[in-house]
């Protein structure tokens, strides 16, 4: 039912082998979309593109620094020149840091916000222009359970604040441009079974699991499934929404 044939999908941060982005990209490719693997990790880009093509999908890699406007604008121009369209943008690129407010520096805060919020803004602003012209588009932003409950997984207060900002930005933007056929939604993953999670100390991870009613971390595929649905034509009347994917660790 979720058919992305002839559609072009950008997934930022999808070259990293440690997070959710690669699974998101591969899931779109399995649904027939042409997926743009946009990342700073050139080796990761090549690996993800190769894996998708080996599985019969279509992918195109491009080096991207989401914090640099020129890099973002060049990405959009390259895609429009090559494909003539941008149907879906998934703002997945993000970073975290475990640090207390007492030990936090202003540079720490700037670094987190530069990627998690300002980078998301630059990519969204650049991609929404061709979407509005086409009268169709889907933007899905990666927030976090930490942005709704104020931490509790990993990352400091600056990480939680940046992810809360994503939610407010997404809701406001949905009011601005949804009438043009462009929807903007957010997903809020909780604890997800990634390489980052596996690298954390056992005592820290057990505390988090103890607070999850389902008693386990989520899988990257479970996050990707929700994102692909929100990016589909079938989700045409959903905008400004926040989807919790956390096994019950936070309930609105």
N, C-alpha and C positions, 0 to 999 in steps of 0.2 A: 504494500500500500504506500509506503514512503519511498517515492520515486524521485531521484535527483538527477536523472539523465538530462544532459544538456545544461546542467547547472554548474556554476563555478563557485567553490567553497574555499574561503581562506580560513586556516586554523593557525593562529599565532602560537609560538612555543611548541610546535608539534614535532620539532626535530630532536627534542630531548628524550633520552631513553628512560628517564626517571619519573616522569609525571603522567598526566592524563592525556595530554595532547596527541600522542601517537595513536592511542586507541580511538580517540574522537575522529582523527583523520581517516584511519582505516575503516571505521564504521561507515562514514560518508561514502568512501570509495566502494564499499560493498553494495551500497544502494544506488550505484551508477553515476555518482558525481565525479567531476574533475576537481581534485583537491590540491590546493596550493599549500605546500609545506613551508611556512614562513618562520624563520628562526635565526639566531646568531650562530648556532652550532652547525657549521658547514658539513662536517662529517655526519652529524645526526640527520641533517636534511637528506643527504645522499642515501643513507641507510633506510630512512623511512620511505623515500620515493621508490627505492629498489624493492622493498618488501611489498609495497602496494602493487607495483607493476608485476611482480612475481605471482601475486594472487589474482591477477587479471584486471586490476583496477587502473585508474588514470590519475597521475599525480604530476605536479610541477613544483620544483623547488626554487626558493628565492631567499637570499640572505636578507634578514631584516633586523634592524635595531628599533624596537617600538618607541624608544625614548627620543629618537632623532626624527624630526619632521621631514627632512629631506629624504631619509631612508624610507619612511612611510609613503611619502608622495611618489617616490620612484617605484615602489612596489605596485601601487595602484595604477600608475601609468603603464608599467610593464604588462600587468594583467589585462588592462583594457586594450592595449595595442595587440596583444596576442589572442585574447578570447572575446573581447568586445562586451564583456559583461562581468558583473560581480553580483551573485545572488545571495550568498550567505557569508557573514563574518562571524567567526567564533573567537572572541577575545579571551584566549586561554593563557597567554604568557603572564607569568607572575613569579614573584620571589617572596621569601619569608626570612625571618631572623628571630631566634629565640634570645630575648634580652629583656631585662626589667626596665621600667621607666626610669628608675634611679640611675641605671648604668647607660641608658640610651643617650645618643648624641643627636644633634640636629642633622648631621650628615646621614646618620642611620635612617631618620625619618624621611629625608629627601630621597634617599636611594630607594626605599620601599615604595613611596608615592610615585616616583618617576616611572617605575615599571607598572605597578598595579593600577594606578589611576590615570596619570598623565599619558602613559603609553596607550592605555585603552582609549582615552579621549582622542588622541591623534589618529589612531586607526579607525575609530568610529567616524570621526569627522570627515576623513578622506574617503571612506567607503560609502557613506550615506549619500553622497552627491550623485554618483551614477545610479544608485538604487532609487533615489527619488525621481530621477529622470526616466527610469524604466517603469516607475510606478509599482515596483515590487522589490522586496528585500527582507532578509531575516538577519537580525543581530542577536547573538546570544553571548552574554557576558558571564564570566566566571567570578562569582563572589565566593563566600565561604560561610559556614556556620559560625565562624569566629566573628564575622561582621554583624551577626544578628544577636549573639549571646555574649559578646565581649570576651573572646578567647575560649580556652577550654580544650583545644586540640594541640596546636603548637604555633609558635610565633608570638611576637610581642604585641603591645598595645598599638604600635604603629601599623602593624599588619592588620589587626582587627579594624582600625580606623580606615585604612585604605579600602578594605573590602566592604565596609559600611558605606563609604562614599560611592562605590560602584552601584550599590542598590539605589541610592537617591538619584544619582546621575541617570540611571536607566529609566526610572519612573518618569523623571522630568522629560527626558528625550522622547519617551513614548507619547507624551502629550503633544509634543511639537510636530512629530512627523508620521504618526500612525495613519493619519488620513491620506497620506501619499502611498499607502500600501506597504509600508515598511514597519515591521513589528520589532520590538526590543524587549527581550526578556532576560532574566538572570537565573542561574542555578547556584545553589548554595551547598556544595558538598561538605560532608562531615569528614570523619576519619576514613581515608581511602587507602587501599592496599597498594602503595607505590614503593619504589625503591627508596624514596625519601623516608617514608614511614618505617620501612624495614631497618633503616640505619639508626633509628632512635633507640635510646637505652630501654631495656626491657621493663624497668620499673615505671618509666614514664608512659609507655604504651599500655601497660596493664591498667593504669589509673583511668585512661581514656576509655578503654573497652568496658570497664566496670560501669561507666555512665551511659552505655548504649543499650537500650532495651533489647535489641536484636542480638547483642552479645558478640558482635564481630565487626571488623572493618568492612567497608563497602569495596566493591571491585571497580576498576576503571571502566569496565564495560557497562556497569550499571549507571554510571554518570553519563557516558557517551550515548546510551539509549535515550535518556531524557533530553539531551541536547539535540540529537537528531530529530526527535519528534517536534521540539519547539521550532526547529529550522525548516520544518516541512510545510507543504501547502495545506496539509490537514489541520495545522495549528493556526489557521488564518484569523481566528477571532480571539487569540490570546496575545495580549501585549501589556507591558508594565508589570508582569507577574514575576514572582520569586518562587522557584521550585526547590524545596528542601530535599536533599538526598543524603540522609544522615542516620538511617536506622533507628530513628526515634530519639536521638540525643537532644534534639531541640524541636519542640512542637509549637506552632503558632495557634 
